[in-house]
Amino acid sequence: MAEIVRTAFDRAQRELGGELVEWEGWYWPNHFGDPVAEHHAVRTDVGVWDESPLRKWEFRGPDALAAADRIFTNDMLGLEVGQVRYAPFCDEQGKMVGDGTVFKLAEDRAWVITALDSDLDHFRQVAGDMDVVMEPSPRPCPTSSFRAPAPATSSPASPTPTCAASPISASGPSRCA
């Protein structure tokens, strides 16, 4: 049996009281003591999400962002380089299939983070006719994102705020992205 992988954040998560469980071959926090308090905390303050065990997909080509925009339910074409946006993705009947984040690296390149290996099959089914290469990121990369409530000035008509994401490594963000 393969050894369970620990994320770069494992030690800090344990020190903060995280109960870590095995998920897809990784130790990942299940909760930090009080799941209800955690739920409320990330809606009133800020939460840090360890995305290291999640699947990272690279979208490259002239239609990279257009493909992400077709796949996800949020506006991905409106992203600026360096911005990240969360959204679910659905099947033809509108049933939610999964969710993830899209990180715009360049006009023709995005990094997509989702939960399952099978998500790539769905992406190719939805956007396979577009001028984009969609493939797994070639190397594992510690990744975190920060979640915070929308600013008080947000209204239903305003766009969903982006979240910050940070691919990290010993040599900095560019090594993973």
C-alpha positions as CSV (number, residue, x, y, z in Angstrom):
1,M,0.0,0.0,0.0
2,A,1.3,3.5,-0.9
3,E,2.2,5.9,1.8
4,I,-0.4,8.6,2.5
5,V,0.9,12.0,1.3
6,R,1.1,14.9,3.7
7,T,0.6,18.5,2.4
8,A,3.0,21.3,3.0
9,F,0.5,22.6,5.5
10,D,0.2,19.3,7.5
11,R,2.2,20.4,10.6
12,A,0.3,23.8,10.9
13,Q,-3.0,22.1,10.4
14,R,-2.2,19.6,13.2
15,E,-1.0,22.3,15.5
16,L,-4.2,24.2,15.0
17,G,-6.2,21.1,16.1
18,G,-7.1,19.8,12.7
19,E,-8.5,16.2,12.5
20,L,-6.8,14.9,9.4
21,V,-8.3,12.0,7.4
22,E,-7.2,10.1,4.3
23,W,-8.7,11.5,1.1
24,E,-7.6,10.3,-2.4
25,G,-4.2,9.3,-1.0
26,W,-3.6,12.5,1.0
27,Y,-4.0,13.5,4.7
28,W,-6.5,16.4,4.5
29,P,-8.3,18.2,7.4
30,N,-11.8,17.0,8.1
31,H,-12.4,19.8,10.6
32,F,-10.7,21.9,13.3
33,G,-13.0,21.0,16.3
34,D,-16.3,22.7,15.6
35,P,-17.5,22.5,12.0
36,V,-20.4,24.9,12.6
37,A,-18.1,27.5,14.0
38,E,-15.8,27.0,11.0
39,H,-18.7,27.5,8.7
40,H,-19.6,30.8,10.3
41,A,-16.0,32.0,10.6
42,V,-15.3,31.8,6.9
43,R,-18.5,33.8,6.2
44,T,-17.7,36.6,8.6
45,D,-13.8,36.6,8.6
46,V,-11.4,34.7,6.3
47,G,-10.6,31.1,5.7
48,V,-7.5,29.5,4.3
49,W,-8.2,26.4,2.2
50,D,-5.4,23.8,1.6
51,E,-6.0,22.8,-2.1
52,S,-2.8,20.7,-2.3
53,P,-4.6,17.3,-2.7
54,L,-7.0,18.6,-5.4
55,R,-6.5,18.0,-9.1
56,K,-4.8,20.7,-11.1
57,W,-5.5,21.1,-14.8
58,E,-3.6,23.3,-17.2
59,F,-5.7,24.9,-20.0
60,R,-3.5,26.2,-22.8
61,G,-4.3,27.8,-26.2
62,P,-6.3,30.6,-27.8
63,D,-9.6,29.3,-26.3
64,A,-8.2,28.5,-22.8
65,L,-10.4,31.1,-21.0
66,A,-13.4,30.6,-23.4
67,A,-13.3,26.9,-22.6
68,A,-13.3,27.6,-18.8
69,D,-16.1,30.0,-19.4
70,R,-18.1,27.4,-21.2
71,I,-17.4,24.7,-18.6
72,F,-18.1,26.8,-15.4
73,T,-21.2,28.7,-14.4
74,N,-19.4,31.9,-13.5
75,D,-17.8,34.6,-15.8
76,M,-14.3,33.4,-16.5
77,L,-13.7,35.6,-19.6
78,G,-13.9,38.6,-17.2
79,L,-10.9,37.5,-15.2
80,E,-7.7,39.7,-15.3
81,V,-4.3,38.0,-15.4
82,G,-3.5,36.9,-11.8
83,Q,-7.2,36.6,-10.7
84,V,-9.0,33.5,-9.6
85,R,-12.7,32.8,-9.6
86,Y,-14.7,29.9,-8.1
87,A,-17.7,28.3,-9.7
88,P,-19.6,25.1,-10.0
89,F,-19.9,23.2,-13.3
90,C,-23.0,21.4,-14.5
91,D,-24.2,18.8,-17.0
92,E,-26.5,19.5,-19.9
93,Q,-29.6,19.3,-17.6
94,G,-28.1,21.9,-15.2
95,K,-27.3,19.3,-12.5
96,M,-24.1,20.2,-10.6
97,V,-21.3,17.9,-11.5
98,G,-18.5,19.5,-9.5
99,D,-16.9,22.8,-8.6
100,G,-13.5,24.4,-8.8
101,T,-11.4,27.5,-9.3
102,V,-10.0,29.0,-12.4
103,F,-6.7,31.0,-12.1
104,K,-5.9,33.1,-15.2
105,L,-2.2,32.9,-15.8
106,A,-2.1,34.6,-19.2
107,E,-4.5,35.5,-22.0
108,D,-4.0,31.9,-23.4
109,R,-3.4,30.0,-20.2
110,A,-5.3,29.1,-17.1
111,W,-4.9,26.8,-14.1
112,V,-8.0,24.9,-13.1
113,I,-8.4,23.2,-9.7
114,T,-11.1,20.6,-9.0
115,A,-11.6,17.6,-6.9
116,L,-11.7,14.5,-9.1
117,D,-9.7,12.9,-11.9
118,S,-12.9,12.3,-13.8
119,D,-13.5,16.1,-14.1
120,L,-11.1,16.2,-17.0
121,D,-13.3,13.8,-19.0
122,H,-16.2,16.2,-18.4
123,F,-14.1,19.2,-19.5
124,R,-13.2,17.5,-22.7
125,Q,-16.8,16.5,-23.4
126,V,-18.0,20.1,-22.9
127,A,-15.1,22.0,-24.6
128,G,-13.3,19.4,-26.7
129,D,-14.2,21.2,-29.9
130,M,-12.4,24.4,-28.9
131,D,-8.8,25.4,-29.6
132,V,-7.4,24.5,-26.1
133,V,-5.2,21.8,-24.6
134,M,-6.6,20.6,-21.3
135,E,-4.3,18.3,-19.4
136,P,-3.2,17.4,-15.8
137,S,-0.6,19.6,-14.3
138,P,2.7,17.7,-14.7
139,R,3.8,18.0,-11.1
140,P,2.2,18.1,-7.6
141,C,2.1,21.6,-6.1
142,P,1.2,22.8,-2.6
143,T,-1.7,25.2,-3.1
144,S,-3.8,27.3,-0.8
145,S,-6.7,29.7,-1.4
146,F,-8.2,32.3,0.9
147,R,-12.0,32.8,1.2
148,A,-13.6,35.8,2.6
149,P,-17.2,37.2,2.6
150,A,-18.1,39.6,-0.2
151,P,-17.6,43.3,0.5
152,A,-20.6,45.0,2.1
153,T,-21.1,47.0,-1.1
154,S,-21.8,43.9,-3.2
155,S,-25.2,43.5,-4.6
156,P,-26.9,40.6,-6.5
157,A,-26.2,42.6,-9.7
158,S,-22.5,42.9,-9.1
159,P,-20.1,40.2,-10.2
160,T,-19.0,37.5,-7.8
161,P,-15.8,38.6,-6.1
162,T,-12.7,36.7,-6.9
163,C,-10.7,34.9,-4.3
164,A,-7.0,34.9,-3.9
165,A,-5.1,31.7,-4.6
166,S,-1.4,31.0,-4.1
167,P,0.5,28.2,-5.7
168,I,3.5,28.0,-3.4
169,S,6.8,26.1,-3.5
170,A,10.3,26.6,-2.2
171,S,11.2,28.6,-5.2
172,G,8.1,30.7,-5.4
173,P,4.8,30.7,-7.4
174,S,6.3,30.4,-10.9
175,R,7.7,26.9,-10.2
176,C,4.2,25.5,-9.9
177,A,2.3,27.7,-12.3
